[in-house]
Amino acid sequence: MDVDTIPGINYGRVHLWKRDQAPLQTGVKSMTIVEGVDEQKFLDRFIQNAKAL
């Protein structure tokens, strides 16, 4: 994954590649895309962590 941070029309544009096609020599980072969230589990942990503050 790479994000364009140079000011201009493409600022913030995200570039994604499959792992075997990524131009790793340019410094792009590997990432995992979350496609689903267990809403109840998320809320339970969020509330638990918020109470611990």
PAFI-33133 format. One record per residue: x, y, z of N, C-alpha, C in turn; residue in one letter; residue number from 1; chain. Coordinates in Angstrom, 1 decimal. Example, Ala and Ser with C-alpha at 12.3 -4.5 7.8 and 13.67 -1.06 7.14 Angstrom:
<rs>
R      nc1      nc2      nc3     cac1     cac2     cac3      cc1      cc2      cc3   aa     i   ch
R     13.2     -5.7      7.8     12.3     -4.5      7.8     13.2     -3.3      7.8    A     1    A
R     12.8     -2.2      7.1     13.7     -1.1      7.1     12.9      0.0      7.9    S     2    A
</rs>
This chain:
<rs>
R      nc1      nc2      nc3     cac1     cac2     cac3      cc1      cc2      cc3   aa     i   ch
R      0.8     -1.2      0.0      0.0      0.0      0.0      0.9      1.2      0.0    M     1    A
R      0.4      2.2     -0.7      1.1      3.5     -0.7      0.1      4.6     -0.8    D     2    A
R      0.3      5.7     -0.1     -0.6      6.9     -0.1      0.2      8.1     -0.6    V     3    A
R     -0.4      8.8     -1.6      0.3      9.9     -2.2      0.1     11.1     -1.2    D     4    A
R      1.3     11.6     -0.7      1.3     12.7      0.2      1.9     14.0     -0.3    T     5    A
R      2.1     14.0     -1.6      2.6     15.2     -2.3      1.4     16.1     -2.6    I     6    A
R      1.4     17.4     -2.1      0.3     18.3     -2.4     -0.1     18.4     -3.8    P     7    A
R     -1.3     18.3     -4.1     -1.8     18.4     -5.5     -3.1     17.6     -5.7    G     8    A
R     -3.5     17.4     -6.9     -4.7     16.8     -7.3     -4.8     15.4     -6.8    I     9    A
R     -3.7     14.7     -6.7     -3.7     13.2     -6.3     -3.4     13.1     -4.8    N    10    A
R     -3.4     14.1     -4.0     -3.1     14.0     -2.6     -4.1     13.1     -1.9    Y    11    A
R     -3.6     12.1     -1.1     -4.4     11.2     -0.4     -4.9     10.0     -1.2    G    12    A
R     -4.5     10.0     -2.5     -4.9      8.8     -3.3     -4.1      7.6     -2.8    R    13    A
R     -4.9      6.5     -2.7     -4.3      5.2     -2.2     -4.0      4.3     -3.4    V    14    A
R     -2.8      3.7     -3.3     -2.4      2.7     -4.4     -2.3      1.4     -3.7    H    15    A
R     -2.9      0.4     -4.2     -2.9     -1.0     -3.7     -2.4     -2.0     -4.8    L    16    A
R     -1.7     -3.0     -4.3     -1.2     -4.0     -5.2     -1.4     -5.4     -4.5    W    17    A
R     -1.5     -6.4     -5.3     -1.5     -7.8     -4.7      0.0     -8.0     -4.2    K    18    A
R      0.1     -8.8     -3.2      1.5     -9.0     -2.6      2.5     -9.3     -3.6    R    19    A
R      2.2    -10.2     -4.5      3.2    -10.6     -5.5      3.5     -9.6     -6.6    D    20    A
R      2.7     -8.5     -6.7      2.9     -7.5     -7.7      3.4     -6.2     -7.1    Q    21    A
R      3.5     -6.1     -5.7      3.9     -4.8     -5.1      5.3     -4.5     -5.4    A    22    A
R      5.6     -3.2     -5.7      7.0     -2.7     -5.9      7.7     -2.5     -4.6    P    23    A
R      8.1     -3.6     -3.9      8.6     -3.6     -2.6      9.9     -2.7     -2.5    L    24    A
R     10.7     -2.7     -3.6     11.9     -1.9     -3.5     11.7     -0.4     -3.4    Q    25    A
R     10.4      0.1     -3.6     10.1      1.5     -3.5      9.7      1.9     -2.1    T    26    A
R      9.6      0.9     -1.2      9.3      1.2      0.2      7.8      1.1      0.6    G    27    A
R      7.0      0.5     -0.3      5.6      0.4      0.0      5.4     -0.6      1.1    V    28    A
R      4.4     -0.5      1.9      4.2     -1.3      3.1      3.1     -2.4      2.8    K    29    A
R      3.2     -3.5      3.5      2.2     -4.6      3.4      1.1     -4.3      4.4    S    30    A
R     -0.1     -4.6      4.1     -1.2     -4.3      5.0     -2.3     -5.4      4.8    M    31    A
R     -3.2     -5.4      5.8     -4.4     -6.3      5.7     -5.6     -5.4      5.7    T    32    A
R     -6.5     -5.7      4.8     -7.8     -5.0      4.7     -8.8     -5.7      5.5    I    33    A
R     -9.5     -5.1      6.5    -10.5     -5.6      7.3    -11.8     -5.5      6.5    V    34    A
R    -12.4     -6.7      6.2    -13.7     -6.7      5.4    -14.9     -6.9      6.3    E    35    A
R    -14.7     -7.2      7.5    -15.9     -7.4      8.4    -15.5     -7.3      9.8    G    36    A
R    -16.5     -6.8     10.7    -16.2     -6.6     12.1    -17.3     -7.3     12.9    V    37    A
R    -17.0     -8.0     13.9    -17.9     -8.6     14.8    -18.4     -7.4     15.7    D    38    A
R    -19.5     -6.8     15.4    -20.0     -5.6     16.0    -20.1     -5.7     17.5    E    39    A
R    -20.7     -6.8     18.0    -21.0     -7.0     19.4    -19.6     -7.1     20.2    Q    40    A
R    -18.7     -7.9     19.6    -17.4     -8.0     20.2    -16.6     -6.7     20.3    K    41    A
R    -16.7     -6.0     19.2    -16.1     -4.7     19.1    -16.6     -3.7     20.2    F    42    A
R    -18.0     -3.6     20.2    -18.6     -2.7     21.2    -18.3     -3.1     22.7    L    43    A
R    -18.3     -4.4     22.9    -18.0     -4.9     24.3    -16.5     -4.5     24.7    D    44    A
R    -15.6     -4.7     23.8    -14.2     -4.3     24.1    -14.0     -2.8     24.2    R    45    A
R    -14.7     -2.1     23.3    -14.6     -0.6     23.3    -15.1     -0.1     24.6    F    46    A
R    -16.3     -0.6     25.1    -16.8     -0.1     26.4    -15.9     -0.5     27.5    I    47    A
R    -15.4     -1.7     27.5    -14.5     -2.2     28.5    -13.2     -1.3     28.6    Q    48    A
R    -12.7     -0.9     27.4    -11.5     -0.1     27.4    -11.8      1.3     27.8    N    49    A
R    -13.0      1.8     27.4    -13.4      3.2     27.8    -13.6      3.3     29.3    A    50    A
R    -14.1      2.3     29.9    -14.3      2.3     31.4    -13.0      2.3     32.1    K    51    A
R    -12.0      1.7     31.5    -10.7      1.6     32.2     -9.9      2.9     32.1    A    52    A
R    -10.3      3.9     31.4     -9.6      5.2     31.3     -9.7      5.9     32.6    L    53    A
</rs>
